[in-house]
Amino acid sequence: MTSISVDPSNAGQLQAWDGTEGDYWAANAARFERSLAGYDDALFAAAAVRPGHHVLDVGCGTGSTTLEAARRAPGGTATGIDLSAAMLAIARRHHGGNTRFVQGDAQVHPFPAAGFDVVMSRTGAMFFGDPHAAFANLARATRPGGRLALLVWQAFENNPWMVTITTALAAGRDLPAPPEGAPGPFALADPHRIRRLLAGAGYSRVELAGVRAPLNFGPDPDTAHALIAGLLHWMVADLDPPTRARALATLHAAVAAHETPRGVELDSAAWLVTATRS
């Protein structure tokens, strides 16, 4: 794990994303990028990146969205920031002349004041330990009149992909829900919370649109099962071997039931959030 400066509230996120979790995403970069690609057209339509724009991509991961922003902003720049050294190493293999990748904590990173025309994030804005401070920092980095575009997951129960996977791996257990608003995939699922956070940070004209797209987990059930089981192995780590085997077999059956001509696809639901820097 690389030593970088993060807010204490994000120490756990650094340990995960600049550790085994980030390493796993980097090792499976192509599959994870493909899984989310169904949202890219909607995200970029909302971001409205134009030639000459300076774009900040928060939680950029392996960089596909940063590179697309750079392509849409000739004469401008695209900066991606992420906690994961492993994922950023993938991103830097493909960077162009107007891209830059930074390992850092967007909650506290010293971005240039009013330095970006567009701040965007594809499923990367839900993990801040202190979202009030994080969005205030991003607002400071956005020029007056600049645009914010976020893709965040809707509530757990609205996302069949997560319900299906969690039900299979729960193996009959009642798994506790994370505390409301805690950093994680569904931290920004509440539209009222999003509006309060962004208004408090200095954004106006906050709008949310519900969007749906299938997540593609691989070309066949075996590949999809391996990807998901490797990512969520912690969910069955405390089970005895026979129960763990049954849970993984249930997962395999569940993903096999969602095989399509395009591969294994499970439905998902997200909010597309846009706002303007006041």
C-alpha positions as CSV (number, residue, x, y, z in Angstrom):
1,M,0.0,0.0,0.0
2,T,1.3,3.4,-1.0
3,S,1.6,6.1,1.7
4,I,-0.5,9.1,0.8
5,S,-2.3,11.8,2.8
6,V,-5.9,11.1,3.5
7,D,-8.5,12.5,5.9
8,P,-8.7,10.2,8.9
9,S,-12.3,9.4,8.1
10,N,-11.1,7.8,4.8
11,A,-8.3,5.7,6.3
12,G,-10.4,2.5,5.9
13,Q,-11.2,3.4,2.2
14,L,-7.4,3.8,1.6
15,Q,-6.7,0.5,3.1
16,A,-9.3,-1.2,0.9
17,W,-8.8,0.6,-2.4
18,D,-5.0,0.9,-2.2
19,G,-4.9,-2.7,-0.9
20,T,-6.5,-5.9,-1.9
21,E,-9.8,-4.5,-3.2
22,G,-8.1,-2.1,-5.6
23,D,-5.7,-4.8,-6.7
24,Y,-8.6,-7.0,-7.6
25,W,-10.3,-4.3,-9.6
26,A,-7.0,-3.6,-11.4
27,A,-6.5,-7.3,-12.2
28,N,-10.0,-7.4,-13.7
29,A,-10.1,-3.9,-15.1
30,A,-11.6,-4.8,-18.5
31,R,-14.5,-6.8,-17.0
32,F,-15.3,-4.1,-14.4
33,E,-15.2,-1.3,-17.0
34,R,-17.5,-3.3,-19.3
35,S,-19.9,-3.9,-16.4
36,L,-20.5,-0.2,-16.0
37,A,-20.3,0.9,-19.6
38,G,-24.0,0.9,-20.1
39,Y,-24.2,4.1,-18.1
40,D,-21.5,6.1,-19.9
41,D,-23.6,7.7,-22.6
42,A,-26.0,9.1,-20.0
43,L,-23.2,10.3,-17.7
44,F,-21.4,12.1,-20.5
45,A,-24.6,13.7,-21.8
46,A,-25.2,15.0,-18.3
47,A,-21.6,16.2,-17.8
48,A,-21.7,18.1,-21.2
49,V,-17.9,18.1,-21.6
50,R,-16.9,20.5,-24.4
51,P,-13.7,21.4,-26.2
52,G,-11.4,23.5,-23.9
53,H,-13.0,22.2,-20.7
54,H,-10.9,21.3,-17.7
55,V,-12.5,18.1,-16.2
56,L,-12.0,16.4,-12.8
57,D,-13.0,12.7,-12.6
58,V,-13.4,11.7,-9.0
59,G,-12.8,8.0,-8.2
60,C,-11.5,7.5,-11.7
61,G,-10.4,3.9,-11.2
62,T,-8.6,2.5,-14.2
63,G,-9.3,5.7,-16.1
64,S,-11.8,4.9,-18.9
65,T,-14.1,7.9,-18.0
66,T,-11.1,10.2,-17.6
67,L,-9.8,9.3,-21.0
68,E,-13.2,9.7,-22.6
69,A,-13.5,13.2,-21.0
70,A,-10.1,14.1,-22.4
71,R,-11.2,13.0,-25.9
72,R,-14.3,15.2,-25.6
73,A,-12.2,18.2,-24.4
74,P,-9.5,18.9,-27.0
75,G,-7.6,22.0,-26.0
76,G,-8.6,21.3,-22.3
77,T,-7.5,18.7,-19.7
78,A,-8.9,15.8,-17.9
79,T,-7.6,14.9,-14.4
80,G,-8.5,11.6,-12.7
81,I,-8.1,11.1,-9.0
82,D,-8.3,7.9,-7.1
83,L,-6.9,6.2,-3.9
84,S,-5.7,3.0,-5.7
85,A,-2.2,3.0,-7.0
86,A,-2.9,-0.3,-8.8
87,M,-5.8,1.1,-10.7
88,L,-4.0,4.3,-11.6
89,A,-1.1,2.3,-13.0
90,I,-3.6,0.8,-15.5
91,A,-5.0,4.2,-16.3
92,R,-1.5,5.7,-16.9
93,R,-0.8,3.1,-19.6
94,H,-3.3,4.7,-21.9
95,H,-3.1,8.3,-21.0
96,G,-3.0,11.0,-23.6
97,G,-1.3,14.4,-23.7
98,N,-4.2,16.2,-22.0
99,T,-4.8,13.7,-19.2
100,R,-3.3,13.5,-15.7
101,F,-3.8,11.0,-13.0
102,V,-3.4,11.7,-9.3
103,Q,-3.3,9.3,-6.3
104,G,-5.1,11.2,-3.6
105,D,-8.1,11.7,-1.4
106,A,-10.6,14.0,-3.2
107,Q,-12.0,15.0,0.2
108,V,-8.9,16.9,1.1
109,H,-6.8,17.1,-2.0
110,P,-5.6,20.7,-2.7
111,F,-7.2,21.2,-6.1
112,P,-6.7,24.5,-7.8
113,A,-9.5,26.9,-6.7
114,A,-12.2,27.2,-9.5
115,G,-9.9,25.1,-11.6
116,F,-12.4,22.8,-13.3
117,D,-15.4,23.4,-15.6
118,V,-16.8,20.0,-15.0
119,V,-16.5,17.7,-12.0
120,M,-17.8,14.2,-12.6
121,S,-17.8,10.7,-11.0
122,R,-19.1,7.3,-12.1
123,T,-20.0,5.4,-8.9
124,G,-17.0,6.9,-7.1
125,A,-18.7,9.6,-4.9
126,M,-20.4,7.3,-2.4
127,F,-17.3,6.4,-0.3
128,F,-16.3,9.6,1.4
129,G,-16.0,9.4,5.2
130,D,-17.2,13.0,5.5
131,P,-19.3,13.8,2.4
132,H,-20.0,17.3,3.7
133,A,-16.3,18.2,3.6
134,A,-15.8,16.2,0.3
135,F,-18.4,18.0,-1.7
136,A,-17.3,21.4,-0.2
137,N,-13.8,20.6,-1.5
138,L,-15.1,19.7,-4.9
139,A,-17.2,22.8,-5.0
140,R,-14.2,24.9,-4.3
141,A,-12.5,23.3,-7.2
142,T,-15.4,24.0,-9.6
143,R,-15.5,27.4,-11.3
144,P,-18.7,29.5,-10.8
145,G,-21.2,28.2,-13.3
146,G,-19.3,25.0,-13.6
147,R,-21.1,21.6,-13.7
148,L,-21.2,18.6,-11.4
149,A,-22.4,15.2,-12.8
150,L,-22.5,12.1,-10.6
151,L,-23.7,8.6,-11.1
152,V,-24.6,6.9,-7.8
153,W,-26.6,3.8,-7.0
154,Q,-30.2,4.0,-6.0
155,A,-31.3,2.0,-2.9
156,F,-30.3,-1.6,-2.4
157,E,-33.8,-2.9,-2.9
158,N,-34.0,-1.1,-6.3
159,N,-30.9,-2.9,-7.6
160,P,-31.6,-6.5,-8.6
161,W,-27.9,-7.2,-9.2
162,M,-27.1,-6.6,-5.5
163,V,-30.2,-8.3,-4.2
164,T,-29.5,-11.4,-6.2
165,I,-25.9,-11.6,-5.2
166,T,-26.4,-10.8,-1.6
167,T,-29.3,-13.3,-1.2
168,A,-27.2,-16.1,-2.7
169,L,-24.1,-15.4,-0.5
170,A,-26.1,-14.8,2.7
171,A,-26.8,-18.6,2.8
172,G,-29.9,-18.0,4.9
173,R,-28.4,-15.5,7.3
174,D,-29.9,-12.1,8.1
175,L,-27.1,-9.9,7.2
176,P,-27.1,-6.5,9.0
177,A,-27.6,-3.5,6.8
178,P,-24.9,-0.9,6.9
179,P,-25.6,2.2,9.0
180,E,-27.7,4.8,7.0
181,G,-25.3,7.1,5.1
182,A,-22.2,5.1,5.9
183,P,-19.6,5.1,3.2
184,G,-20.4,2.4,0.6
185,P,-22.2,1.8,-2.6
186,F,-25.6,3.0,-1.3
187,A,-24.5,6.0,0.8
188,L,-26.1,8.5,-1.7
189,A,-29.2,6.5,-2.5
190,D,-31.5,9.0,-0.7
191,P,-32.3,11.9,-3.1
192,H,-33.1,14.3,-0.1
193,R,-29.6,13.6,1.3
194,I,-28.0,14.3,-2.0
195,R,-29.8,17.6,-2.4
196,R,-28.9,18.7,1.1
197,L,-25.2,17.8,0.7
198,L,-24.8,19.5,-2.6
199,A,-26.7,22.7,-1.6
200,G,-24.7,22.9,1.6
201,A,-21.5,22.6,-0.4
202,G,-22.3,25.5,-2.7
203,Y,-24.1,23.9,-5.7
204,S,-27.5,24.9,-7.0
205,R,-30.0,23.6,-9.5
206,V,-29.5,20.1,-8.2
207,E,-31.4,17.6,-10.3
208,L,-31.8,13.8,-10.1
209,A,-32.9,11.5,-12.9
210,G,-33.4,7.8,-12.5
211,V,-31.5,5.7,-15.0
212,R,-31.2,1.9,-15.5
213,A,-28.8,-0.3,-17.3
214,P,-27.8,-4.0,-17.1
215,L,-24.5,-4.8,-15.5
216,N,-22.5,-7.3,-17.5
217,F,-20.5,-9.6,-15.3
218,G,-18.9,-11.8,-18.0
219,P,-19.5,-13.7,-21.2
220,D,-20.7,-16.9,-19.4
221,P,-21.8,-18.0,-15.9
222,D,-18.4,-19.5,-14.9
223,T,-16.6,-16.2,-15.6
224,A,-19.3,-14.1,-13.9
225,H,-19.3,-16.4,-10.9
226,A,-15.5,-16.2,-10.5
227,L,-15.6,-12.4,-10.8
228,I,-18.3,-11.9,-8.2
229,A,-17.0,-14.6,-5.8
230,G,-13.5,-13.1,-5.9
231,L,-14.9,-9.6,-5.2
232,L,-17.2,-10.6,-2.4
233,H,-15.3,-13.5,-0.8
234,W,-15.5,-11.7,2.5
235,M,-19.3,-12.4,2.6
236,V,-18.7,-16.1,3.0
237,A,-15.4,-16.1,4.8
238,D,-16.9,-16.8,8.2
239,L,-19.0,-19.8,7.0
240,D,-18.0,-23.4,7.6
241,P,-16.7,-25.1,4.4
242,P,-19.9,-27.0,3.5
243,T,-22.1,-24.0,4.0
244,R,-19.7,-21.8,2.0
245,A,-19.7,-24.3,-0.8
246,R,-23.5,-24.3,-0.9
247,A,-23.6,-20.5,-0.9
248,L,-21.2,-20.3,-3.9
249,A,-23.2,-23.0,-5.7
250,T,-26.3,-20.9,-5.1
251,L,-24.5,-17.9,-6.5
252,H,-23.5,-19.8,-9.6
253,A,-27.1,-20.9,-10.2
254,A,-28.3,-17.3,-9.7
255,V,-25.9,-15.9,-12.3
256,A,-26.6,-18.7,-14.7
257,A,-30.3,-17.8,-14.6
258,H,-29.3,-14.4,-16.0
259,E,-27.3,-15.5,-19.0
260,T,-28.2,-13.7,-22.2
261,P,-26.7,-13.7,-25.7
262,R,-24.5,-10.8,-24.5
263,G,-23.3,-12.6,-21.4
264,V,-24.5,-12.6,-17.8
265,E,-26.5,-9.4,-17.2
266,L,-28.3,-8.3,-14.0
267,D,-30.4,-5.2,-13.9
268,S,-29.3,-2.1,-11.9
269,A,-30.7,1.3,-11.1
270,A,-28.8,4.6,-10.4
271,W,-29.3,8.3,-9.9
272,L,-27.8,10.7,-12.5
273,V,-27.2,13.8,-10.4
274,T,-26.4,17.2,-11.9
275,A,-25.8,20.5,-10.3
276,T,-24.3,23.9,-11.0
277,R,-21.6,25.7,-9.0
278,S,-23.3,28.8,-7.5
